[in-house]
Amino acid sequence: MAPHSLDGKSAIVTGASSGIGSETVRALASDGANVALAARREERLEEIAADIEDEHDVEAIVVPTDVTDEGAVEELLTETVEAFGRLDVLVNNAGLTRGGDVAELSTEEYRTMMDVNVDGTFFVTRAALPLLEESAGNLICMGSFAGQYPRPSNPVYAATKWWVRGFALSVAAAVGEDGVAVSVINPSEVRTEFGGDESFAEQFDEGDVTEPAEIADAVAFAARQETSTVSELDLFRRDKFSGF
């Protein structure tokens, strides 16, 4: 059993329509949290929300959200508070990758990664922090192996994840005295839709790399912390360092 249940608490998960995000919604709901599902694919969000309400007897709301749109982010926070009365957990999961080699990366690809991975994380965190301070809540950001070690295949994506990690750990220093916990989850490859021309789900067979549910379990563990804080959790496939 979990050391601290999330019964009666509420959470926002961005990028909730698939992969790590949808599994995180399920993990938090199984711990009793009411969840606001944020992403752009409304129909998929509605399906997930209906599933978790049936399976876990919690409340779920769907708030179609583009995290790069400040107005949409503010609406996400407003609807969450209207539905649940509070915010206890924010999971900054929305993120993507585009292109690769710097010399051939288009300006559009560059800006898309920066807009979603960097600006989106900032906009949602900025809007949520006052509510998390009220609840002494938990802010959880999805980092990456690429945010800790060089990634020659896509330096710009790596740079966005270095930013996320540095931002989260610095926010932790700023809001710790206010009772807010900040955690960073760093996966290596996860079998999801994430990836370039070929997704990780297509590249890897089951059992070769980390599964989305494993990352979701780590997020839920961080969300349950009430006193001490898990600052970072690294979840790498077991052979990740074999080529170093």
matplotlib code that plots the C-alpha trace (Angstrom):
import matplotlib.pyplot as plt

x = [0.0, 1.1, 2.5, 0.3, -3.0, -4.1, -7.7, -9.4, -6.5, -6.5, -4.0, -3.3, -1.5, -0.4, 0.2, -2.4, -3.8, -1.2, 1.9, 3.4, 0.6, -2.3, -0.6, 0.1, -3.6, -4.4, -1.8, -2.9, -6.5, -5.8, -4.3, -7.6, -6.8, -9.3, -7.6, -7.7, -6.6, -4.9, -3.8, -5.0, -6.7, -10.1, -11.7, -8.9, -9.0, -12.7, -12.1, -9.4, -11.5, -14.5, -12.3, -10.7, -14.0, -15.5, -12.4, -11.4, -14.5, -12.8, -13.7, -12.0, -12.4, -11.2, -9.6, -8.3, -5.1, -2.3, 0.4, 2.0, -1.1, -1.1, -4.8, -5.5, -3.2, -5.0, -8.3, -6.9, -6.2, -9.5, -11.5, -9.5, -10.2, -13.8, -14.2, -12.1, -11.6, -7.8, -4.7, -2.3, -0.3, 0.9, 2.6, 4.4, 4.5, 3.7, 6.8, 7.9, 10.9, 11.4, 14.3, 17.7, 21.0, 21.5, 22.8, 19.6, 17.1, 14.5, 13.5, 10.0, 11.2, 13.5, 10.7, 8.2, 10.5, 11.2, 7.6, 6.3, 9.1, 10.3, 7.6, 4.8, 6.5, 7.0, 3.5, 1.8, 4.2, 3.8, 0.0, 0.0, 2.5, 0.2, -2.3, 0.5, 1.7, -1.8, -1.9, 1.8, 1.5, 3.8, 5.2, 6.6, 8.4, 9.2, 12.9, 15.0, 18.2, 18.9, 18.7, 21.6, 24.0, 24.9, 22.6, 24.4, 21.4, 19.3, 21.1, 18.2, 15.8, 18.5, 18.9, 15.2, 15.4, 18.5, 16.4, 13.4, 15.7, 17.5, 14.3, 12.6, 15.5, 15.8, 12.1, 12.5, 15.0, 12.6, 9.4, 10.7, 10.1, 6.5, 6.1, 6.0, 7.8, 9.5, 10.6, 12.1, 11.6, 14.3, 13.5, 15.7, 13.7, 10.1, 7.8, 5.4, 4.4, 7.3, 10.1, 10.8, 9.9, 9.8, 8.3, 9.9, 6.9, 7.8, 11.6, 11.5, 9.8, 8.1, 10.7, 13.5, 13.1, 11.0, 7.2, 5.0, 3.4, 6.8, 7.3, 3.7, 4.5, 7.5, 5.3, 2.7, 5.4, 6.7, 3.2, 2.6, 5.5, 4.4, 7.5, 10.8, 11.0, 12.2, 14.3, 15.1, 14.2, 16.2, 14.6, 17.0, 16.9, 19.4, 21.9, 21.7, 25.4, 26.8, 27.9, 29.6]
y = [0.0, 3.6, 5.4, 8.4, 8.2, 10.9, 10.6, 14.0, 15.7, 17.0, 16.9, 18.4, 16.3, 17.9, 15.9, 13.5, 12.0, 9.2, 7.5, 8.7, 11.2, 8.9, 6.3, 9.0, 10.0, 6.3, 6.0, 9.2, 8.2, 4.7, 6.5, 8.4, 11.8, 13.7, 14.6, 17.4, 16.0, 18.6, 18.1, 19.0, 15.7, 16.2, 13.0, 10.9, 12.8, 12.1, 8.4, 8.3, 10.4, 8.1, 5.0, 6.3, 7.5, 4.1, 2.2, 4.3, 6.3, 9.6, 12.8, 13.6, 16.7, 17.3, 20.7, 20.8, 22.8, 24.1, 24.7, 27.3, 29.5, 31.5, 32.1, 28.4, 27.6, 30.1, 28.5, 25.1, 26.3, 28.1, 25.0, 22.8, 25.0, 25.3, 21.5, 20.4, 23.5, 23.1, 21.9, 19.5, 18.0, 19.4, 17.1, 19.0, 16.2, 17.8, 17.7, 16.7, 16.3, 17.5, 17.1, 16.3, 17.6, 21.3, 22.2, 20.8, 21.7, 24.1, 27.2, 25.9, 22.7, 24.6, 27.0, 24.1, 22.4, 25.6, 26.6, 23.4, 22.0, 25.3, 28.0, 25.5, 24.2, 27.8, 29.0, 26.1, 26.3, 30.0, 29.7, 26.8, 27.9, 30.1, 27.2, 24.7, 27.1, 27.1, 23.3, 22.7, 20.6, 18.7, 20.0, 17.2, 17.9, 15.3, 15.6, 13.1, 11.3, 13.9, 16.6, 15.0, 13.7, 14.9, 13.9, 14.3, 13.1, 16.1, 18.9, 21.3, 18.7, 17.9, 21.6, 22.0, 19.1, 20.6, 23.8, 21.9, 20.2, 23.4, 25.4, 22.8, 22.4, 26.2, 26.6, 24.0, 26.3, 29.2, 27.6, 25.0, 27.4, 27.7, 24.0, 23.1, 19.9, 19.8, 16.6, 15.8, 12.4, 11.5, 8.6, 7.2, 5.7, 4.9, 2.9, 5.6, 7.7, 9.9, 10.1, 11.4, 9.7, 6.4, 6.4, 4.6, 2.3, 1.3, 1.1, -1.1, -4.3, -4.8, -5.4, -3.7, -0.3, 1.4, 1.2, 4.3, 2.7, 2.5, 6.2, 6.8, 4.8, 7.1, 10.2, 8.8, 8.0, 11.6, 12.9, 11.1, 12.7, 14.9, 15.8, 15.0, 15.3, 13.1, 15.7, 13.5, 10.0, 8.4, 5.5, 4.2, 1.0, -1.4, -1.3, 2.5, 3.1, 0.0, 2.1, 4.8]
z = [0.0, -0.7, 2.4, 1.7, -0.2, -2.5, -1.5, -1.6, -3.5, -7.0, -9.8, -13.2, -15.8, -19.1, -22.1, -20.7, -24.0, -24.4, -23.2, -19.9, -19.5, -19.8, -17.6, -15.0, -14.9, -14.2, -11.5, -9.7, -10.0, -8.5, -5.5, -5.1, -6.8, -8.8, -12.1, -14.7, -18.0, -20.2, -23.8, -27.3, -28.3, -26.6, -27.8, -26.4, -23.1, -22.8, -23.2, -20.6, -18.2, -18.5, -17.9, -14.7, -13.3, -13.8, -12.5, -9.5, -8.4, -8.7, -10.6, -13.9, -16.0, -19.5, -20.3, -23.9, -23.5, -25.7, -23.0, -25.3, -25.0, -21.8, -21.9, -22.3, -19.4, -17.1, -18.1, -17.2, -13.7, -13.3, -14.4, -12.1, -9.0, -10.0, -10.2, -7.3, -5.1, -4.9, -6.6, -4.9, -7.7, -11.0, -13.5, -16.3, -18.8, -22.1, -24.4, -27.8, -30.2, -33.7, -36.2, -35.0, -36.4, -35.7, -39.2, -40.7, -38.0, -39.4, -37.5, -37.2, -35.6, -33.2, -32.1, -31.7, -29.2, -27.4, -27.3, -25.9, -23.7, -22.3, -22.6, -21.9, -18.7, -17.6, -18.3, -16.4, -13.5, -13.1, -13.1, -10.7, -8.1, -6.0, -5.7, -4.8, -2.1, -0.6, -0.5, 0.2, -2.9, -5.3, -8.6, -10.8, -14.1, -16.7, -17.4, -19.4, -19.7, -22.4, -19.7, -17.8, -20.5, -24.0, -26.8, -30.1, -32.1, -31.1, -29.2, -29.1, -27.6, -25.0, -24.3, -23.6, -21.1, -19.4, -19.1, -17.6, -15.1, -14.1, -13.9, -11.7, -9.3, -9.0, -8.4, -5.6, -3.9, -4.3, -3.0, -0.5, 2.4, 1.2, 1.6, -2.1, -3.1, -6.6, -8.2, -11.6, -13.3, -15.8, -18.1, -20.9, -23.8, -23.0, -25.3, -26.4, -29.4, -28.6, -31.2, -34.7, -37.9, -36.0, -32.5, -29.6, -29.6, -33.1, -32.5, -29.4, -28.5, -25.1, -22.5, -24.4, -22.7, -20.0, -20.2, -19.6, -16.6, -14.9, -15.3, -14.1, -10.9, -10.3, -10.7, -8.3, -5.8, -6.0, -5.7, -2.4, -0.6, 2.3, 4.2, 2.6, -1.2, -4.0, -5.8, -8.8, -10.0, -12.8, -14.6, -17.3, -19.3, -17.8, -20.7, -21.2, -20.2, -22.0, -25.0, -23.0]

ax = plt.figure().add_subplot(projection="3d")
ax.plot(x, y, z, "-o")
ax.set_aspect("equal")
plt.show()
